[in-house]
């Protein structure tokens, strides 16, 4: 049987879950997710989990933060005064915001906390520091 290897374009059905069982993404009801192994198109832990699978094979893998979105970096979490935000922004927890850095580059952050006077902004990926679980089914190898 043909096993998935680097360079193969594969189609995979997946369900991605947090450790508490909350589903954050899935393809099972839709079209399978298509990508090329070894092309860094998906997180490394999922790519490694698919290598060696055969068409029709199913498995569940746990992907640690180091193989997903990395550890949570506290230096990317900042607290700002609400008065420092532009007037048109009404922050809400979980809301993404695009900020312009002093060097002119834009960065995306999300609101992680709001107090009476401050807003906490987090530049980490929302899944940073988390182990992610994936139910995988290899549908096709091209």
Secondary structure, 3 states (H helix, E strand, C coil): CCECCCCCEEEEEEEEEECCCCEEEECCCCCCEEEECCCCCCCHHHHHHHCCCECCCEEEEEECHHHCCCCCCHHHEEEEEHHHCCCCCCCCCCCEEEEECCCCCEEEEEEEEECCCEEEEECCCCCCCCCEEEEEEEEEEC
